[in-house]
Amino acid sequence: MSSVLILGASYGSLFGTKLLMAGHDVSLVCTKPTADLINREGTVVRLPIKGREKLLEISSTRLPGTLCASTPEEADPAKFDLIVLGMSEAQYGSAGVRELMHRIALARKPCLAIMNMPPLAYLKRIPGLSTDSLAGCYASPEVWDAFDPTLTTLASPDPQAFRPPDEPKNVLQVGLPTNFKAARFEADEPTALLRTLEADIERARFDDGEGPLEIPVKLKIHDSIFVPLAKWPMLITGNYRCIRKDEMISIRDAVLGDIGKSREVYAWVSNLCTGLGADTDDLVPFDKYAKAAEGLGKPASAARALFGGAQNIERVDCLVRRIAIQKGLPCTTLDEIVALVDERLTRNRQRDA
């Protein structure tokens, strides 16, 4: 049995639920009101199950693992076997979390980031990539300075999940129950821990009163460090193209509205990834992504945050563009996306100044 600290009680509660099902202990880091709620009532995750019309509801109180929650100030990373970073990138520089991140780095515990925006420490594992010019894409790049690249790895946050707006903050609903695809650590010992968690999650079942059920959303460990970057073509083709000058559109409309243009953008980002060292097998074919996009009828979370007045969002658009500049690969569409996001962020910051 392992003890896992997860930063982020929203998306992080999905991964936490899978660990709890497998009998591991989980501690979620969140705000005090949310921590108090979780410590009183646990968490609830709702998932679609193949062959069932209604969502399956899984309460942490019915699972074999032990769950608790705490504020960033209360968390002691030295007590845990694994740290999971399940927040959006801009949150790591906030008060309390920034100090916790420093304690995590000093504790030298293996860290699995489930983020669209890879930690700078992870990008240092990519041969031939200079991270100096990439720091400006991060809201608080300095929080990653003390992290050891050999103890930092990345999982692609492929499962789509959201907090229902009319529900308490301990409830999460899964829209697309795909897998977390993680790269191995450089070292063997923390990688062995990940593979144990992978196997335990694979074996775990949930009995809702009608017999044991295999629950979707698994952890899949890969030897290639490029597998989690398979999300980049999807993000640039769909998520960031939701953002228009004066409105946002759904991911489905961004991808399927001009399928030829989407295929072109997707191929360009995929070529950038293979240029960094990825194998084509590490990536997801465009047609498979386009099929999945049919069910993505809402704007991406980055677009919703941007049009909701956020002063910072995850800047995968900026990151991919700067990497492309390093490699001498221009892309007009990406230039336009970055300009639109920059303009909206400037407008948000000036309004709140």
C-alpha positions, 0 to 999 in steps of 0.5 A: 500500500502506498501513500500519495499526496495529490495537489488539486481536489478537482481533477485530482479527485479522479486519479485519487478515486482510482488509487482509493479503489486499489487500496492506496491512501490519498491526501488531497491538497485544496482550500480549507472549505473544500478540505473540510467538506471532503474530510466530512463527506468524502468525494464523489466521482460520476462516470459513464459506464458502457452499456448503462444509461445512467452515470455510475456514482462512486463515493470515496467512503465506499472504497478500501483506501483512506482519504483525507484532505488538507490545505497547502500549509498543512501538507508534509510531502516527506510523509508520502511515497508519491506526489501527484501534481493535479492543478493547472500550471498557473496555480503553483505560484499561488500563496501557500502552494508555492511554499509547498512546491518548495518543500516537495522539491527539497523532500526529493519525492518522485513527482507525477504531473498530470498537466497539459503544461509540462513542468520545466523540470520534465522538459529538461529530460528532452535531449537537445531542448533548451528550456531557458527560452521557455520559462516566459510561457509559465506563470511562475517558472521559478517554482520548478527551479529546485525540482530534480528532472530525474524525479519528475515525470508527466501524465497526459490529462486525457480524461475529460472531467468537470465540476458540475456547477450546481453541485458541492466542490467534492463532486466531479463528473467525467465526460470522456473516461480515457486513460492517464498516459504517463512516462516512466521516471529516469530512475528504476525505483520510482518507475517500479512504484508507478508500475505497481500503481498501474497494476493495482488500478487495473485489478481494482473493481467496484461493486455497486450492488449489482456485482463487481464492475471494471471502472474506466480511466486507467493508469498506463506507464510508457517507456517513451518520455514523448507519450504524454506530449501526444496531447499537444496536437489535440490542444492546439488543434481543438482547445486553443482554436476554441478561442476567437477574437470576441467569442469562444466556440466548442472543441467540436466546432473548432475541430470539425468546422474545417476538417481540412484545416484541423488536419493540417494543424494537427499534422504540424504539431505532430511533426514538431513532436517527432522532430523532438524525438517522438515516435509516430506510435507515441502519438494519436492519429488525427482521425481518432482524435476527430472522432472523439471531438464529436462528443466535445460540445463545450469550449475548452477550460482554457477558453472558458477561463479566458472569457471568464476574466482569468489573468493567467491560463495554461499557455501550451500555445506559447510553449509549443510556439517557442519550441517550434521557433527553436527548431525553425518551424514557423506556423501562422495559425499558431502565431494567430492563436498566441496573439489572440490569447495574449490580447485577451489576457492583456484585456483581462489584466487591464480591467482588473488593474 
